[in-house]
């Protein structure tokens, strides 16, 4: 009987502490969600233009591969990339129309030079190598740009386009590599995490140390103090509510 009388208050106190912890966590301020379709950033605009520009030169490059490619696989890859870029271009144009953003209508100077290089290359082996070299290098450069916009943009339309583009570009990288002509030793190495804290695990450790992960610059010590105060306050409040009278 004596033990039974103590069990109930002890159980209530345990429940009070657990409930208090939950209330304390729920009491923590939550970061405001960005409004949909916010003003375009420079990175957003760059992605919209880059996707459009990619289609403007890779569609004719793919069609050229169908005509001038020496390897069967190069001709197949060229046809598939041209086809997929036509679809991606429609997505880019639709996104730009929603955002009232003016897209470029012709390839840039570098892309025009790459197309001229392909036109001048001899059909067969020479063309195959130029085609794969240029397209693989271009896709490798745009890949991290897409990831950066996808992870940080505040605009819903741009976020969806980045996600769609990522799927296409990853597929194109795989297609180009399937030709067996990619010179991996000529590709730029991934950035060193130690030298570039904005990339990879270096960014994560830097964000934790400086509080920059959420863009506030708040010290982690302050965050923990606020969390503990909220937990204690929630525990005290709940204990009072459940305290036997």
Secondary structure, DSSP 8 states (H G I E B T S, - for coil): -HHHHHHHHHHHHHHHHHHHHHHHHHTS-------TT----HHHHHHHHHHHHHHHHHHHHHHHHHHHBSSHHHHHHHHHHHHHHHHHHHHHHHHHHHHT----SS--HHHHHHHHHHHHS-TBHHHHHHHHHHHHHHHHHHHHHHHHHHHH---HHHHHHHHHHHHHHHHHHHHHHTTT---GGGS-----TTT-TTSHHHHHHHHHHHTGGGTS---HHHHHHHHHHHHHHHHHHHHHHH---
